[in-house]
Amino acid sequence: MNSKKALPLLFAVMFLVMVGFGIIIPVIPFYAEELGASPTELGLLMAVYSLMQLLFAPMWGRISDRIGRKPVIMIGIFGLGLSFFLMALSTELWMLFAARIIGGFLSSANMPTVMAYVADITSEEDRGKGMGIIGAAIGLGFIFGPAIGGVFSRESLNVPFFLAGAFSLLTFFLVMFVLKESLSPEQRSNRSAKRPGLLKALNGPVGILFILQLFVSLSLAGLEATFAYFAAEKAGLGTVELGYIFMIMGFAGALVQGGLVGRMTKKYGEGSVIQIGIAVSALGFALILLIDSFATAAIYLTVFGVGNGFIRPSVSSLLTKTSQTGHGSTTGLLSSFDSLGRIIGPPLGGLLFSISIGFPYISGILLSAIAFVLYRIYSAKASTSHTVIS
């Protein structure tokens, strides 16, 4: 399937997946509370999903290298839909946990396999653009999903879960009937014949890029977990204003990923774009400390969002070009490091916030500085070593 036809289709698939995912975000805390969840149990309910993604994304990535992308994407979307319907029908807290575990296990197939599909169908020159388009779909899905979920939750708290399940079913049939496989049978048998261990993917300079992504995810998750409290204290902002601010930031990030990343990686290379992204993110963290109104909150958080939007697609693009362990294995491992950051980030951000409200953002500047140094180390090692991972 050529990239001109496949990329818009993959955009639609990831957009619909993320709308479904986003629909339940504003609802799940209240739904879990109705089923008797304490704040700690709610935290665990959120974390268990990311934990399953951390554990199983590399496995699904490797399976997609072996059996093809399309069946694995279908498994991921089916699993997501199943988990939404199970959540909608839950009458006990343990049922909600079971649904999240099943959903996390199966849907961890989605992101790495779609990213691997993009790597299969794009030339090295256009790889950054392809990854950026998927990033934009994810960002836009996260904007529309929570808004839809908020509206439909007025009806009843389980309506958004049925709605999210319906979105997943629609996406499942879209993939089944329209998406073509990106790996030929020969490519699949070649991949399974020469399959190095996952830890091999972390050897050499390439391993540094995975660690870099972990630091970026860690700082982002820490911000997401604490910004509502920070903005309330510094600028007296409520939930409605915060919703608008995150929406503005999401649109800016999606625009950057959908349009700018591709052009810039083509012109300057992924390395330069990653460094620009880290520098702009660090500036965003510094500016956030100066928030005193809705306008400054919206502008400064958008600066951060734009910087962050440069990083992930460029890292994905660079990794799929340089790693030799198969696109699925590579993107699966990257998703794992992303999930690890999302598991550690919120409690770490909360702990830092309890010490001093500015600490999560000061630590964000430090994490960005470490990520920048890591990229410089990667760059130096990659240029001195002409050997690629075998």
C-alpha positions, 0 to 999 in steps of 0.5 A, a space after each residue: 500500500 503506498 504511503 499517499 493512501 495509507 498515511 491518511 488512513 493511519 491518521 484516521 485509525 489513530 485519531 479514532 483510537 485516541 478519541 475513544 481513549 480520550 472519551 473516558 478520561 474525564 469520566 473514569 475517576 467519578 465512575 471508579 468512585 461510584 464503585 467504591 474506589 479510594 484515591 489510591 485505588 484510582 491511582 492504581 487503576 490508571 497505573 495498571 494500564 500503563 504497566 501493561 503497556 510497558 510490559 507488552 508493547 515490545 512483544 506486540 511489536 516483535 509479533 508484528 515483525 513476524 506475522 504482519 502489521 494488520 492483524 496486530 493492529 486489529 487485535 489492539 483495536 479489538 482489545 481496546 473496544 472490549 475493555 470499554 464495553 467491559 468497563 461500561 458493564 462493570 458493577 464491582 471495582 475488581 471488574 473495572 480493574 480486570 477491564 483495564 488490565 485486558 485493555 492495557 495488554 491488548 491495546 499496547 499493540 496499537 501504537 508500536 504497530 502503527 508506528 512500525 507500519 509508517 516506518 515500512 511505507 515511508 522513505 527515510 527522507 519522509 519518515 519524520 513527516 509520517 511519524 509527525 502525522 501519527 503524532 498529530 492524530 494522537 494529539 487531536 484525538 486527545 482533544 476531542 475525546 475528553 470533550 465528547 466524554 464530558 458532554 455524554 457523561 451528563 446522561 449517565 456515567 457509563 454512556 461514554 464507555 459504550 460510546 468509546 467502545 462503538 468508536 473502537 468497533 468502527 475503527 476495527 472495521 475500517 482497518 479490516 476492510 480498508 487497510 492493506 498489509 505493509 509487510 510482504 510474506 518474504 519480509 515477514 519470514 526474513 524478519 523472523 529468521 534473523 531476530 536478535 534479542 530485544 536487549 540487543 536493541 539497547 546496545 550501542 549508541 541507539 540505546 541512548 535514544 530510548 533513555 532520552 525518550 524516558 526522560 522526556 516522558 517523565 517530565 511531561 507526565 509530571 507536568 500533566 499530573 500537577 499543572 491543574 493544582 499549580 494553575 489553580 494556586 498561581 492564577 486561580 484557574 478552574 477546570 473549565 479554563 484548564 480544559 481550554 488551556 490543554 485544548 490550545 496546547 494540544 492543537 498547537 502540538 498537533 499542528 507542529 507534528 502534522 506540518 512542521 516536523 516533516 518539513 524540518 526533519 527533511 531540511 535539517 535532519 532528526 537530530 537538529 529537530 530533537 535538540 530544538 524540541 528539547 530546548 523549547 520544552 525547557 523554555 516552556 518549563 521555565 515560563 510556566 513558573 511565571 504564570 499569573 493569568 489565563 493568558 500567560 498559562 495558555 501561552 506558556 503551556 503552548 510553548 512547552 507543547 510545541 517543543 514536546 511535539 517536535 521530539 517524539 516523532 523525530 526520535 521514532 523516525 531516527 530510531 527506525 532508520 538506525 536500529 536493525 532489530 525490525 521496525 516493530 521491535 524498535 517502536 515497541 521498545 520505544 512505547 515501553 520507555 514512554 510508558 515507564 515515564 508515564 508510570 513514574 512521572 505522576 507520583 514523582 511530580 506529585 511528590 515534588 509538588 508537595 515539597 514546593 509547587 515549582 519543583 515539578 517544573 524546575 525538575 522538568 528543566 533539569 530532565 530536559 537538560 539531561 535529555 539534551 546531553 544524552 542526545 549530544 552523547 548519542 550523536 558523538 558515539 554514532 559518528 565515531 561508530 560506523 557499526 550498526 546493531 546486528 
